[in-house]
Amino acid sequence: MKEFNVTGLCVPHKHFMVDISDKLNQIEKLIDEGRYFTINRGRQYGKTTTLSQLRRRLVDKCYVISISFEGLDEDDFKDSQSFCMAFMELSQEALRAVNADGEYANDWVDSNVTNFRKLGRHISKLAAGKKVILMIDEVDKVKNNTVFINFLSLLRQKFLAREDDMDNSFQSVILAGVHDIKNIKLKMINDGIYIPHEEEGKIQNSPWNIAVNFDVEMKFSPKEIATMLTDYESFHHTQMDIPKIAEEIYYYTNGYPYLVSRICQIIHKDLSQNWSISNIRSAVSMITKEDNELFKDLTKNLESNKTLYDLLYDVLILGRKRSLTISNPAIQLAAMYGYIHKNDPFVRISNRIFEMFILDHFNAQTESEIAILPKGVLYREIVSNGNFNMELCLTKFAEFFNHEIFPIKQKQLLELQYRMSFLSYLKPLLNGIGHIDVESELIDERRMDVSVKFGPQEFIIELKRIFDEGNRRDGIQQLLGYMESRRANEGYFLTFDFRVKSQPKVEWLEIEGRRILEISV
């Protein structure tokens, strides 16, 4: 019986998988054109599965050498001779694995090849009159930067000679990994596994300027997600509304392959195969609390790189617009890891699940500073019969903020951290059942749009700093627009009014056929 898979390679006859035929068609076109390119995407973005599917498609048309650097150890990168032998042995094993011509596979190992010059001649001989594709996965797992750079230099040299009809070489070379080739040395230095020599600054970090841009969209569209759900339905007959479920999964994941499959896996295994919008939200809440490898990596990258931390904090919490300037090291890093959208004019978190996890991380980091706890508020007061009372929650928050927080905090601090004060207050009341969804593309320094999901309930909230009456009216109109986009008839307008104040205001407004609860603190 097929299942959803989120670890390692996905295999068509074992796992429910998205149909990625369109992506493979685009990649095969690059191969047919003789292109060399690099697939750089974040962790668990389907790179290995894509290469596997590509290999299966190509084996009947050409010779495919599909290898990985993950299994190589330090001795294989010790010097050029060791690397050349390891590369030839991996190539031979890869060809045998796909039942390539046995004699041809055996020819790939030659004990006389002891350096890159001889390896170049060896490749020329074996590529003559044949279409040979080289695919290397986990290419950023190199153990010796200099040896690997020399290998890339060899491939570049042979590519240029091939283009000039002066040599034979691979038809196409595909490198796959999280880190871009040009960042591999920096990664090794940051990981503490490589110390550059004084003269090494003269060595170019990457000779891979022959590679074309890889513009194939690797994330899954709602239409592609639906192909996996359709396959699932053919086995389980749950009567799910496939287009609706696919759209909701995409809403939270933006098509990030691991997150798409993990939501499906949770609903199938832990939520009784009940494919509802409410259970998608429950699965999302469960994922954001997992100690999985993707989030471990995200946390490590945030905590080990202050500029990355500050960039995402500025965008997600402070609402500062940051232009997406890819030459900026922090932005380059965030894009490479898949934490931000690559094609927007401004920096924006790449999917809502990442937003939630990063928000929780920032929340945990700042809770001790803000000292926000829902004192005097009991969970059983806010939640009754499985329903969350947002009006009571916000009313209690307004009382708490004015009595406990505002008198002892400086105004300047509050203007920067007013958002975190509310989010820190709200989070424990959701009690792991609900979650906070921040609309990062809508926020700016003076407002934040929040959607709170609690089971089937959804609450649309706008947080806004108020400086004058016009500023307040603008906020209400902004909230109405957000409510319309979410098809909500009720919304909540939480304002932090830094003018001279009296008592907190809690008032229901009827505007344009919709109800808005205005809470002023």
C-alpha positions in Angstrom: 0.0 0.0 0.0 1.3 3.5 -0.9 2.0 6.1 1.8 3.1 9.7 2.1 6.8 10.0 2.6 8.8 12.9 4.1 12.2 11.2 4.6 14.7 10.7 1.9 13.8 9.6 -1.6 10.2 9.3 -2.9 9.6 6.3 -5.1 6.5 6.3 -7.4 5.3 2.7 -6.7 5.7 3.1 -2.9 4.7 6.7 -2.2 2.0 9.2 -3.1 3.8 11.8 -5.2 3.1 15.0 -7.0 3.2 14.6 -10.8 6.3 16.7 -11.7 6.3 15.9 -15.4 6.2 19.5 -16.5 9.3 20.2 -14.4 11.1 17.2 -15.8 10.2 18.3 -19.3 11.9 21.7 -18.7 15.0 20.1 -17.2 15.3 17.6 -20.1 15.2 20.5 -22.5 18.2 22.0 -20.8 20.0 18.6 -21.1 19.1 18.3 -24.7 20.6 21.7 -25.3 23.9 20.5 -23.6 23.5 22.9 -20.6 25.5 22.7 -17.4 23.5 23.9 -14.3 23.1 23.8 -10.6 19.9 23.0 -8.7 20.1 25.0 -5.4 17.1 24.8 -3.2 16.5 24.6 0.6 16.5 21.5 2.7 13.9 18.8 1.8 12.9 20.6 -1.3 12.7 17.5 -3.5 16.1 17.8 -5.1 17.0 14.1 -4.7 13.6 12.9 -5.8 13.8 15.1 -8.9 17.2 13.7 -9.8 15.9 10.2 -9.3 12.8 10.8 -11.5 15.0 12.4 -14.1 17.4 9.4 -14.1 14.5 7.0 -14.6 13.3 9.1 -17.6 16.7 9.3 -19.2 18.2 5.8 -18.8 16.7 4.5 -22.0 18.0 7.5 -24.0 21.5 7.9 -22.8 24.1 7.0 -20.2 23.3 8.5 -16.8 25.9 8.8 -14.1 23.9 9.7 -11.0 26.1 10.0 -7.9 26.1 11.7 -4.5 28.9 13.3 -2.5 27.1 12.5 0.8 28.7 9.1 1.2 32.3 10.2 0.5 34.6 10.6 3.4 37.7 12.8 4.0 40.1 10.3 2.5 38.2 10.6 -0.8 39.0 14.3 -0.9 42.5 14.0 0.5 44.2 14.8 -2.8 43.5 14.7 -6.6 44.4 11.0 -6.9 42.0 9.9 -4.2 39.2 12.0 -5.6 39.7 10.8 -9.1 39.5 7.2 -8.0 36.5 7.8 -5.8 34.7 9.6 -8.7 35.5 6.8 -11.2 34.3 4.1 -8.8 31.0 6.0 -8.1 30.5 6.5 -11.8 31.0 2.8 -12.4 28.5 1.8 -9.6 26.0 4.3 -10.9 26.1 2.9 -14.4 25.8 -0.7 -13.2 22.8 0.3 -11.0 20.8 1.3 -14.1 21.9 -1.8 -16.1 24.1 0.2 -18.5 26.4 -1.7 -20.8 28.6 -3.8 -18.5 31.8 -3.3 -20.5 31.2 0.4 -20.6 30.6 0.6 -16.9 33.8 -1.4 -16.2 35.8 1.0 -18.4 35.1 3.9 -16.0 37.7 2.7 -13.4 41.3 3.0 -14.5 44.1 2.7 -12.0 46.3 4.7 -14.2 44.2 7.9 -13.7 46.1 9.6 -10.8 45.4 13.3 -11.4 42.9 15.6 -13.0 44.8 15.9 -16.3 44.6 12.1 -16.7 40.9 12.1 -15.6 40.2 14.7 -18.3 41.7 12.4 -21.0 39.7 9.5 -19.5 36.4 11.3 -19.7 37.2 12.4 -23.3 37.7 8.8 -24.3 34.6 7.5 -22.6 32.4 10.4 -23.8 33.4 10.0 -27.5 30.3 9.3 -29.6 28.1 8.9 -26.5 25.6 11.0 -24.7 26.6 10.9 -21.1 24.8 12.9 -18.3 26.5 13.5 -15.0 24.4 14.3 -12.0 25.9 14.9 -8.6 23.6 15.2 -5.5 24.6 16.7 -2.2 27.4 18.6 -3.9 27.8 20.9 -1.0 29.0 17.9 1.2 32.5 18.3 -0.1 35.3 17.7 2.4 38.1 19.6 0.6 37.3 22.8 -1.2 40.5 23.0 -3.2 40.2 19.5 -4.7 36.6 20.1 -5.6 37.4 23.5 -7.2 40.0 21.7 -9.3 37.4 19.2 -10.4 35.0 22.0 -11.4 37.8 23.7 -13.3 38.4 20.4 -15.2 34.7 20.2 -16.1 34.7 23.9 -17.2 37.7 23.5 -19.3 36.3 20.4 -21.1 32.9 22.1 -21.6 34.6 25.1 -23.3 36.7 22.7 -25.5 33.6 20.7 -26.4 31.8 23.9 -27.5 34.7 24.7 -29.7 34.7 21.2 -31.2 38.1 20.5 -29.7 37.2 17.8 -27.1 34.6 15.3 -25.9 32.9 15.7 -22.6 29.6 15.2 -20.7 26.4 16.2 -22.6 25.2 17.9 -19.4 26.4 18.2 -15.8 23.8 18.8 -13.1 25.0 19.7 -9.5 22.4 19.7 -6.7 22.7 21.0 -3.1 21.4 23.6 -0.7 24.4 25.9 -1.0 25.3 27.5 -4.2 28.7 26.5 -5.6 30.1 30.0 -4.9 29.1 29.7 -1.2 30.6 26.3 -0.5 33.9 27.6 0.8 32.1 30.1 3.0 29.9 27.3 4.4 32.9 25.1 5.2 34.6 28.0 7.0 31.5 28.8 9.0 31.1 25.1 9.9 34.7 25.1 11.2 35.7 22.2 9.0 38.0 24.3 6.7 40.6 26.9 7.4 41.8 28.8 4.3 45.5 29.3 3.7 46.9 32.8 3.4 47.5 32.5 -0.4 44.2 30.9 -1.0 42.5 34.3 -1.3 43.9 34.4 -4.8 41.9 31.2 -5.8 38.5 32.0 -7.4 35.8 30.5 -5.2 34.0 29.0 -8.2 34.9 28.5 -11.8 31.3 27.5 -12.5 30.5 30.5 -14.7 29.6 28.2 -17.5 26.4 27.2 -15.8 23.1 28.6 -17.0 20.5 29.9 -14.6 18.2 27.1 -13.4 14.8 28.8 -13.5 12.6 25.7 -13.2 10.0 26.2 -10.4 10.6 23.4 -7.9 7.7 24.3 -5.6 4.3 22.5 -6.1 1.4 24.5 -7.6 -2.2 23.8 -6.3 -2.8 21.9 -9.6 0.3 19.7 -9.0 -0.7 19.1 -5.3 -4.1 17.9 -6.6 -2.4 15.2 -8.7 -1.1 13.6 -5.5 -4.5 13.9 -3.8 -6.1 12.3 -6.8 -3.8 9.4 -6.6 -4.6 9.1 -2.9 -8.3 9.2 -3.6 -8.0 6.3 -6.0 -6.9 4.1 -3.0 -8.9 5.5 -0.1 -12.1 7.1 -1.5 -12.5 9.7 1.2 -14.7 12.0 -1.0 -12.5 15.0 -0.3 -12.9 18.2 -2.3 -9.6 17.8 -4.1 -9.3 21.4 -5.6 -10.3 23.0 -2.3 -8.0 20.9 -0.2 -5.1 21.5 -2.6 -5.6 25.2 -2.5 -5.7 25.2 1.4 -2.5 23.1 1.6 -0.8 25.6 -0.9 -2.1 28.5 1.2 0.1 27.4 4.1 3.0 25.8 2.3 3.4 27.9 -0.8 4.2 24.5 -2.4 7.3 23.7 -0.3 7.5 19.9 -1.0 8.3 18.6 2.5 5.6 20.7 4.1 3.0 19.6 1.5 3.7 15.9 2.1 3.9 16.3 5.9 0.4 17.9 6.1 -1.0 15.0 4.0 0.9 12.5 6.1 -0.5 13.9 9.4 -4.1 13.9 8.1 -3.8 10.4 6.8 -2.1 8.9 9.9 -3.1 11.1 12.9 -6.4 12.8 11.9 -8.5 9.8 10.8 -8.2 10.6 7.1 -10.6 13.4 7.5 -9.7 15.8 4.7 -11.2 19.1 6.0 -10.0 22.7 6.1 -10.1 22.4 9.9 -7.8 19.4 9.9 -5.4 21.0 7.5 -5.1 23.8 10.1 -4.7 21.2 12.9 -1.9 19.6 10.9 -0.2 23.0 10.4 -0.3 23.6 14.2 1.2 20.2 14.8 4.0 20.8 12.2 5.1 24.1 13.7 5.6 22.4 17.1 7.7 19.5 15.7 11.4 19.0 16.3 12.1 18.0 12.7 15.3 18.4 10.8 14.0 21.2 8.6 13.2 23.4 11.7 16.4 22.3 13.5 18.3 23.6 10.5 16.2 26.8 10.4 16.9 27.5 14.1 20.6 26.8 13.7 20.8 29.2 10.8 19.0 31.9 12.7 21.0 31.6 15.8 24.4 31.4 14.0 23.9 34.3 11.7 22.9 37.6 13.3 22.4 39.4 10.0 19.9 36.7 8.9 18.1 36.9 12.3 17.9 40.7 12.1 16.6 40.6 8.5 13.7 38.3 9.2 12.9 40.0 12.5 12.8 43.4 10.7 10.4 42.0 8.1 8.2 39.8 10.1 8.0 41.6 13.5 8.8 45.2 12.9 7.2 45.4 9.5 10.1 47.2 7.8 10.2 47.0 4.0 13.5 45.6 2.9 14.2 45.6 -0.9 15.1 42.2 -2.2 18.7 43.1 -3.1 20.3 39.7 -3.8 23.8 41.1 -3.4 23.0 41.7 0.3 24.7 38.7 2.1 21.8 38.2 4.5 19.2 38.3 1.7 21.3 36.0 -0.4 21.5 33.5 2.5 17.8 33.7 3.2 16.9 33.1 -0.5 19.4 30.2 -0.8 17.8 28.5 2.3 14.3 29.0 0.9 13.2 31.3 3.7 12.1 34.2 1.5 10.5 34.6 -1.9 13.1 35.2 -4.6 11.0 37.1 -7.1 9.3 39.8 -5.1 10.5 43.4 -5.0 10.6 43.3 -1.2 11.7 40.6 1.3 8.8 38.3 2.3 8.8 35.0 4.2 8.4 32.2 1.7 5.4 30.4 3.3 3.1 30.7 6.2 4.4 27.7 8.1 7.9 29.2 8.1 6.3 32.5 9.3 4.6 30.7 12.2 7.7 28.8 13.2 10.0 31.9 13.0 7.4 34.0 14.8 7.3 31.4 17.6 11.1 31.5 17.7 11.2 35.3 18.0 8.4 35.1 20.6 10.3 32.7 22.8 13.4 34.9 22.5 11.6 38.0 23.6 9.1 36.7 26.2 11.5 37.3 29.0 12.1 40.8 28.0 8.5 41.8 27.6 7.3 39.6 30.6 3.9 39.0 29.0 1.8 36.3 30.6 -2.0 36.1 30.6 -2.3 36.8 34.4 -5.8 36.5 35.7 -7.0 34.9 32.4 -8.0 31.2 32.5 -8.0 29.1 29.4 -11.5 27.8 30.4 -12.8 31.4 30.3 -11.6 32.0 26.8 -12.4 28.5 25.4 -15.8 27.0 26.0 -17.2 24.0 24.2 -14.3 24.0 21.8 -14.9 27.7 20.7 -12.5 30.5 21.3 -13.9 33.8 22.6 -11.8 36.4 20.8 -13.8 39.3 22.2 -13.1 38.3 25.8 -9.5 37.5 25.0 -8.9 41.0 23.5 -10.9 42.7 26.3 -8.7 41.0 28.9 -5.6 41.9 27.0 -6.5 45.5 26.9 -7.0 45.6 30.7 -3.8 43.7 31.3 -1.8 45.9 28.9 -2.9 49.2 30.5 -2.6 48.1 34.1 0.5 45.9 34.0 2.6 46.8 31.0 2.1 50.4 29.9 2.9 52.1 33.2 6.3 50.4 33.5 7.5 50.4 29.9 9.0 53.2 28.0 6.9 54.5 25.1 9.8 54.0 22.6 10.1 50.3 23.6 6.4 49.8 23.3 6.3 51.3 19.8 8.8 48.6 18.8 7.4 45.7 20.7 3.7 46.3 20.9 3.1 43.5 18.4 5.1 41.0 20.5 3.2 41.9 23.6 0.0 40.8 22.1 1.3 37.7 20.3 3.1 36.6 23.5 -0.2 37.1 25.4 -2.2 35.2 22.8 0.0 32.2 22.2 -0.5 30.2 25.5 -4.2 30.7 25.3 -4.3 28.9 21.9 -3.0 26.0 23.9 -1.4 24.2 21.0 -4.8 23.8 19.3 -4.8 27.0 17.3 -2.1 29.0 15.6 -1.3 32.6 14.6 -0.9 33.3 10.9 0.9 36.6 10.2 0.2 38.2 6.8 3.8 39.4 6.3 3.1 40.8 2.8 0.5 43.2 4.3 2.3 44.5 7.4 4.3 47.7 7.7 5.9 49.5 10.6 2.6 50.8 11.9 0.3 47.8 11.3 0.2 44.0 11.3 -2.5 41.8 9.9 -3.1 38.5 11.8 -5.3 35.6 11.2 -5.9 33.4 14.2 -7.1 29.9 13.5 -8.7 27.8 16.2 -10.2 24.6 14.8 -12.9 25.7 12.3 -12.8 29.3 13.6 -10.9 32.0 12.0 -10.4 35.5 13.5 -9.2 38.4 11.3 -7.2 40.9 13.4 -5.4 44.1 12.6 -2.8 45.5 15.0 -2.1 49.2 14.5 -0.4 52.1 16.1 -2.6 55.1 16.3 -1.3 58.7 16.1 -4.3 60.6 14.9 -7.9 60.1 13.8 -7.0 59.9 10.1 -4.5 57.2 10.9 -7.3 55.3 12.7 -9.8 55.5 9.8 -7.1 54.2 7.4 -6.6 51.2 9.7 -10.3 50.4 9.6 -10.4 50.5 5.8 -7.3 48.3 5.7 -8.9 45.8 8.0 -12.1 45.8 5.8 -9.9 45.0 2.8 -8.3 42.1 4.6 -11.6 40.8 5.8 -13.0 40.8 2.2 -9.9 38.8 1.0 -10.6 36.2 3.7 -14.4 36.3 3.2 -15.0 37.3 6.8 -18.0 39.2 8.1 -16.4 40.0 11.5 -13.0 41.5 12.3 -11.0 42.8 15.2 -9.2 46.1 15.3 -6.6 46.2 18.1 -5.1 49.7 18.3 -2.1 50.9 20.4 -2.9 54.5 20.9 0.1 56.5 22.0 -1.8 59.8 22.3 -3.0 61.0 25.7 -5.3 58.2 26.9 -8.2 57.4 29.2 -9.7 54.0 29.8 -9.4 51.2 27.2 -12.1 51.3 24.5 -14.0 48.2 23.5 -16.7 48.8 21.0 -18.5 47.0 18.1 -18.8 49.0 14.9 -21.1 48.3 11.9 -19.3 49.3 8.7 -20.2 48.4 5.1 -22.3 45.4 6.2 -19.5 44.0 8.4 -18.9 44.0 12.2 -15.6 45.2 13.6 -14.7 45.0 17.3 -12.4 48.0 18.1 -10.2 47.6 21.1 -8.0 50.5 22.0 -5.2 50.2 24.5 
